[in-house]
Amino acid sequence: MWWRPLIHVCRRWRQIVFSSPRSLHLVIFCDPNTPVRKSLNIWPPFLISVYHHDDPDGPDERSQGTENTVAALELRDRVSDISIDIDSMGEAILEGLAAAMLEPFPELTYLYLAYEGGDIATVIPDAFLGGSAPSLQNLELFNVAFPALPVFLLSATRLTSLQLWNIPMTGYISPEAMATCLAALPSLEILCIEFQLYLDHSSSSSLTRAILPSLTSFHFDGAVEYSENLVARIDAPILRTLSMTFVDEVFRIPQLYRFLSCAEKFEPPNGVVVEVSYWQVDLKFTPSDNFKLTIDCDLVGQVSSVAAICRDLSPLLSRVERLDLHGKDLSLSPSSEGNTIPDSLDWLGLFYPFIAVQSLYVSKILGPLVAPALEELTKEGSAAVFPKLRTLFMEELQPTGSVREAIEAIVATRWLSDHPVTFQ
């Protein structure tokens, strides 16, 4: 309520401010401590912003706060913003607030509902908001199941941001249903889809494609099968930013490449950074941060998955001139007894698509893991791997052992060919 000090300057200022409530976006802010029934009538009938985030106080305070929030929600013709975040002890509170929102809210433009209940999710009734929200522009749900969401979204044609975080199994939406409701959102600019658990899905053969003409940012976290089934059904011609996390091993992603190739604003990268940890690997495009792929699985699955990704994205990677390999939080090494590490073929599979790479950087922690693959570059027929390599950067000042031997062998072999390599 930034405007409150201004209206107390003088009567003239008060008249000026109050004369343009919509253009100045004059909103009355109501949180659980706002005595709505007592104080709201002192103001003109401005729009209302409802904010209810859980307080660690006792049950009496919670009860009073809930009453205040319900009183604000009863003025549904004036509510423009709703932000509700309930902790694991307040499931009944969230259900009670949802029950107070079964009628239409014609002015509602922003809605955020979150339930910090861990694996337990709350379910929103089908009649929520009267089943439609024609003015809604931003919708964000966290750990909230809304089975009627696909039908609900068909009415939210002004939506610009849709963020569905930690979607529970009770709120699962198939790729076909998701694509259908996305097709009804021509103004959608931001799309985030994140699943709580992996769920097998058998896709139908129907591939009716939806065009999302305004989508610029897309984030996905879930199974690669779901991702492939979804992006096969949507086009985003002006997409600029893509972030994807796969919770299972990747073997093929042809639909992701098709999706990216149809994005007119998505430029091929000049460099690629691969960051490897024991349970996760990140693939990033540089110099911009507009593309990021994360794979959550063990180290062997990571490298083979990135190799599969790079193979299917090879047309995009054909102009990459620098490849950086970083390691972090690796609790194993080639000498770790009982641990399985990626073999040379895994790494070589990752290297093959980078036919234009001139500079290769390997961090110290990854040196021992990559060294066997680097040695393969000295064998007959290895010229197809990094054919334009000119500089090999190693983080360690004076590498020793197998790493040193691999470097010396590469330098010697390439110097005898027409493609000498410099070690730094």
C-alpha positions in Angstrom: 0.0 0.0 0.0 2.6 2.5 -1.2 -0.1 5.1 -1.8 -1.1 5.5 1.9 1.5 8.2 2.8 0.6 10.2 -0.3 -3.1 10.6 0.5 -2.2 12.1 3.9 -0.2 14.9 2.4 -3.2 17.1 1.6 -6.8 16.8 0.3 -5.7 17.6 -3.3 -3.2 14.8 -3.4 -5.8 12.5 -1.9 -8.2 13.4 -4.7 -5.5 12.9 -7.4 -4.5 9.4 -6.1 -8.1 8.2 -5.6 -9.2 9.4 -9.0 -7.2 6.7 -10.8 -7.4 3.5 -8.8 -7.0 1.2 -11.7 -4.2 3.0 -13.6 -2.3 3.5 -10.4 -3.1 -0.1 -9.3 -4.4 0.9 -5.9 -4.6 -2.3 -3.9 -5.5 -3.0 -0.3 -3.2 -5.5 1.1 -4.7 -8.1 3.5 -2.7 -10.6 5.5 -3.8 -12.8 8.4 -3.2 -9.9 10.8 -5.6 -7.6 8.9 -8.9 -7.2 10.7 -10.8 -7.2 7.5 -14.4 -6.9 8.8 -13.5 -3.9 11.0 -11.0 -1.9 8.9 -11.7 -2.5 5.2 -14.7 -0.2 5.1 -12.6 2.9 5.8 -11.2 2.7 2.3 -12.8 3.1 -1.1 -13.7 -0.2 -2.8 -10.2 -0.8 -4.3 -8.9 -4.1 -5.4 -7.7 -6.5 -2.7 -4.5 -8.5 -2.5 -4.8 -11.5 -0.2 -1.6 -12.8 1.4 -1.7 -15.8 3.7 1.6 -17.4 4.5 1.8 -19.7 7.5 3.0 -18.3 10.8 4.7 -20.6 13.4 2.4 -19.1 16.1 -0.1 -21.1 18.1 -3.5 -22.4 17.0 -5.3 -19.4 18.3 -3.3 -17.0 16.1 -3.8 -19.4 13.1 -7.5 -19.5 13.7 -7.9 -15.8 13.8 -5.6 -15.3 10.8 -7.7 -17.8 8.8 -10.9 -15.9 9.7 -9.4 -12.7 8.5 -8.3 -14.3 5.2 -11.7 -15.9 4.6 -13.3 -12.5 5.2 -11.1 -11.0 2.5 -11.9 -13.8 0.1 -15.6 -13.2 0.6 -15.1 -9.9 -1.2 -14.4 -12.0 -4.4 -15.5 -9.3 -6.8 -12.6 -7.1 -5.7 -9.8 -9.7 -5.1 -7.1 -9.4 -7.7 -4.2 -11.3 -6.1 -4.1 -14.4 -3.9 -0.9 -15.8 -2.4 -1.4 -18.8 0.0 1.5 -20.8 1.4 0.6 -23.4 4.1 3.0 -25.6 6.0 2.6 -29.4 6.8 0.5 -28.7 9.8 -2.1 -26.6 8.0 -3.8 -29.0 5.5 -7.2 -28.3 7.1 -6.5 -24.5 6.7 -5.7 -24.8 3.0 -8.8 -26.9 2.5 -10.9 -24.3 4.3 -9.5 -21.5 2.3 -10.1 -23.4 -0.9 -13.7 -24.0 0.2 -14.0 -20.2 0.4 -13.0 -19.9 -3.2 -15.6 -22.0 -5.0 -17.3 -19.0 -6.6 -15.9 -17.0 -9.6 -13.3 -14.3 -8.9 -13.8 -12.0 -11.9 -10.9 -9.6 -11.1 -8.3 -12.3 -10.1 -5.1 -11.9 -12.1 -2.5 -13.7 -9.8 -2.9 -16.9 -7.9 -0.2 -18.8 -5.9 -1.1 -21.9 -3.8 1.5 -23.9 -2.0 1.4 -26.7 0.5 4.6 -27.6 2.2 3.4 -31.0 3.2 6.2 -33.2 1.9 4.9 -36.3 0.1 1.3 -35.4 1.2 -0.6 -33.2 -1.2 -3.8 -31.3 -0.9 -6.5 -31.7 -3.5 -8.3 -28.7 -5.0 -12.0 -29.3 -5.7 -13.3 -29.2 -9.3 -15.5 -26.2 -8.5 -12.5 -24.1 -7.5 -13.0 -20.5 -8.7 -16.3 -21.5 -10.2 -14.4 -23.6 -12.8 -13.0 -20.6 -14.7 -10.7 -17.6 -14.4 -11.0 -15.3 -17.5 -8.8 -12.6 -16.0 -6.1 -14.8 -14.6 -2.6 -14.0 -15.8 -0.3 -15.8 -13.4 -0.9 -19.3 -11.9 1.5 -21.0 -9.6 0.8 -24.3 -7.7 3.2 -26.1 -5.5 2.4 -29.7 -4.2 -1.2 -29.1 -5.0 -3.4 -31.6 -6.9 -6.0 -29.9 -9.1 -7.5 -32.7 -11.2 -9.8 -30.3 -13.1 -6.8 -28.1 -14.1 -6.9 -29.1 -17.9 -10.6 -28.0 -18.1 -9.9 -24.9 -15.9 -7.1 -23.7 -18.1 -9.4 -23.7 -21.2 -11.0 -20.6 -19.7 -7.8 -18.8 -18.6 -7.0 -17.5 -22.1 -5.1 -14.4 -20.7 -2.6 -16.6 -18.8 1.0 -15.5 -19.3 2.7 -17.6 -16.7 1.9 -21.2 -15.7 4.1 -22.8 -13.0 3.2 -26.3 -11.7 5.8 -27.4 -9.1 6.1 -30.8 -7.4 2.9 -32.1 -9.1 1.6 -35.0 -7.0 0.4 -38.3 -8.5 -3.2 -37.3 -7.6 -2.7 -34.2 -9.9 -1.1 -36.0 -12.8 -1.9 -34.6 -16.3 -1.1 -36.7 -19.4 1.1 -35.1 -22.1 -1.9 -35.2 -24.5 -4.1 -33.3 -22.0 -1.4 -30.9 -21.2 -0.8 -30.1 -24.9 -4.5 -29.6 -25.4 -4.9 -27.1 -22.6 -1.7 -25.3 -23.6 -3.1 -24.7 -27.1 -5.8 -22.6 -25.5 -3.2 -20.2 -24.0 -2.0 -17.9 -26.8 -0.5 -15.4 -24.4 1.5 -17.9 -22.3 5.2 -16.8 -21.9 6.5 -18.9 -19.0 5.8 -22.6 -18.6 7.2 -24.7 -15.7 6.2 -28.4 -15.2 7.8 -30.4 -12.3 6.6 -33.8 -11.1 6.9 -35.1 -7.6 7.4 -38.7 -8.7 8.2 -40.6 -11.8 5.2 -42.1 -13.5 5.1 -44.4 -16.5 3.0 -43.2 -19.3 1.8 -44.8 -22.5 1.3 -42.2 -25.1 -1.4 -42.3 -27.7 -0.5 -42.2 -31.4 -2.4 -38.9 -31.9 0.1 -36.1 -32.5 -2.1 -33.0 -32.9 0.4 -30.2 -32.5 -0.3 -27.0 -30.5 1.5 -23.7 -31.3 2.5 -21.5 -28.4 3.2 -18.2 -30.1 4.2 -16.3 -27.0 6.2 -18.9 -25.1 9.8 -17.7 -24.3 10.7 -19.8 -21.3 10.1 -23.5 -20.6 11.2 -25.5 -17.5 10.6 -29.2 -17.1 11.5 -31.7 -14.4 10.4 -35.3 -14.7 10.7 -38.4 -16.9 12.3 -38.1 -20.3 9.4 -40.2 -21.8 6.9 -37.6 -20.6 9.1 -34.8 -22.0 9.4 -36.4 -25.4 5.6 -37.0 -25.6 4.9 -33.4 -24.6 7.4 -31.5 -26.8 6.3 -33.7 -29.8 2.9 -32.0 -29.5 3.9 -28.4 -29.0 5.8 -25.7 -31.0 7.3 -22.5 -29.5 8.7 -20.4 -32.3 10.1 -17.6 -30.1 11.4 -19.8 -27.3 14.6 -18.3 -25.8 15.2 -20.3 -22.5 15.0 -24.0 -21.9 15.8 -25.8 -18.7 15.1 -29.6 -18.4 15.8 -32.1 -15.7 15.4 -35.8 -16.4 15.1 -38.2 -13.5 15.9 -41.3 -15.4 18.6 -42.4 -17.9 18.3 -41.0 -21.4 18.6 -43.1 -24.5 17.0 -41.0 -27.2 15.5 -37.4 -27.4 14.6 -36.9 -31.0 11.5 -34.8 -30.2 13.5 -32.4 -28.1 15.8 -31.7 -31.0 12.7 -31.2 -33.3 11.3 -28.8 -30.7 14.5 -26.7 -30.5 15.0 -26.7 -34.3 11.5 -25.1 -34.7 12.4 -22.3 -32.3 13.4 -19.4 -34.5 15.0 -17.4 -31.6 17.1 -20.3 -30.2 20.6 -19.8 -31.4 23.2 -22.7 -31.6 25.9 -22.4 -28.9 29.5 -21.5 -29.3 30.5 -23.5 -26.3 29.2 -26.2 -24.0 29.9 -26.9 -20.3 29.4 -30.3 -18.8 29.4 -30.3 -15.0 29.6 -33.8 -13.4 28.9 -34.8 -9.8 28.2 -38.3 -8.5 24.4 -38.1 -8.8 23.8 -35.4 -11.3 25.2 -33.9 -14.5 24.4 -30.5 -16.1 24.8 -29.7 -19.7 24.8 -26.0 -20.5 25.2 -23.9 -23.6 27.5 -20.8 -23.5 28.0 -17.9 -23.7 24.3 -17.5 -22.7 22.4 -19.4 -20.0 19.4 -20.1 -22.3 19.8 -23.9 -22.3 20.4 -26.3 -19.4 19.8 -30.0 -19.2 20.2 -31.9 -15.9 20.3 -35.7 -15.6 19.7 -37.2 -12.1 21.2 -40.7 -12.0 24.5 -42.4 -11.1 27.8 -41.5 -12.8 27.7 -44.2 -15.4 24.2 -43.4 -16.4 25.0 -39.7 -16.5 27.8 -39.9 -19.0 26.0 -42.3 -21.3 22.8 -40.1 -21.1 24.8 -37.0 -22.0 26.3 -38.9 -24.9 22.8 -39.9 -26.1 21.7 -36.3 -25.7 24.7 -34.9 -27.6 24.1 -37.5 -30.4 20.5 -36.4 -30.9 21.5 -32.7 -30.6 24.5 -33.0 -32.9 23.2 -30.6 -35.5 23.1 -27.9 -32.8 26.5 -28.8 -31.5 28.3 -28.9 -34.9 29.6 -25.3 -34.5 30.7 -25.6 -30.8 34.4 -24.5 -30.6 35.0 -25.0 -26.8 34.0 -27.9 -24.6 34.5 -27.6 -20.8 34.3 -30.7 -18.5 34.0 -29.9 -14.8 33.7 -32.2 -11.9 32.4 -31.5 -8.4 31.5 -33.5 -5.3 32.8 -36.7 -6.8 33.2 -39.3 -4.1 34.8 -41.9 -6.3 37.8 -42.2 -8.5 39.1 -44.8 -10.9 40.8 -46.5 -8.0 37.7 -46.5 -5.7 37.2 -50.2 -4.8 33.7 -51.5 -5.6 32.7 -48.4 -7.6 31.7 -48.5 -11.2 33.0 -45.6 -13.4 32.3 -44.7 -17.0 34.5 -46.4 -19.5 36.2 -44.9 -22.5 33.3 -45.7 -24.8 31.0 -43.6 -22.7 33.2 -40.5 -22.9 34.0 -41.0 -26.6 30.3 -41.2 -27.3 30.0 -37.8 -25.6 32.9 -36.4 -27.7 31.9 -37.6 -31.2 29.2 -34.8 -31.9 31.7 -32.0 -31.2 33.3 -32.0 -34.6 34.3 -28.3 -34.5 35.8 -28.1 -31.0 39.2 -26.4 -30.9 39.6 -26.0 -27.2 39.0 -28.8 -24.6 39.1 -28.0 -20.9 39.2 -30.8 -18.3 39.1 -30.0 -14.5 41.5 -31.6 -12.1 38.9 -33.9 -10.5 37.7 -35.3 -13.9 41.3 -35.8 -15.3 41.7 -39.4 -14.0 38.2 -40.3 -15.3 38.6 -38.8 -18.7 42.3 -39.9 -19.3 41.4 -43.4 -20.6 39.2 -41.8 -23.2 41.8 -39.3 -24.2 44.3 -42.2 -24.7 41.9 -43.6 -27.3 42.5 -40.5 -29.4 46.0 -41.8 -30.1 44.8 -44.9 -31.8 44.2 -45.5 -35.5 41.0 -44.0 -36.7 40.6 -41.6 -33.8 40.9 -38.5 -36.1 37.0 -38.5 -36.2 37.1 -37.5 -32.5 37.8 -33.8 -32.0 39.3 -33.5 -35.6 39.9 -29.7 -35.1 41.2 -29.8 -31.6 44.1 -27.3 -31.1 44.4 -26.7 -27.4 44.0 -29.0 -24.4 43.6 -27.3 -21.1 44.1 -29.3 -17.8 43.4 -27.6 -14.5 46.2 -29.4 -12.6 49.5 -27.6 -13.0 51.6 -30.7 -13.4 49.4 -33.8 -14.0 51.0 -37.1 -13.2 50.4 -40.8 -13.8 47.8 -41.9 -16.4 46.7 -38.4 -17.0 50.2 -37.2 -17.9 50.7 -40.2 -20.1 47.5 -39.6 -22.0 48.3 -36.0 -22.6 51.8 -36.7 -23.9 50.5 -39.4 -26.2 47.8 -37.1 -27.7 50.3 -34.3 -28.2 52.8 -36.6 -29.8 50.2 -38.3 -32.1 48.6 -35.1 -33.2 51.9 -33.4 -33.9 52.8 -36.1 -36.3 49.5 -35.4 -38.1 48.2 -32.3 -39.8 46.4 -31.3 -36.6 48.9 -30.4 -33.9 47.6 -30.0 -30.3 49.0 -27.7 -27.7 48.8 -28.6 -24.0 48.3 -25.9 -21.4 
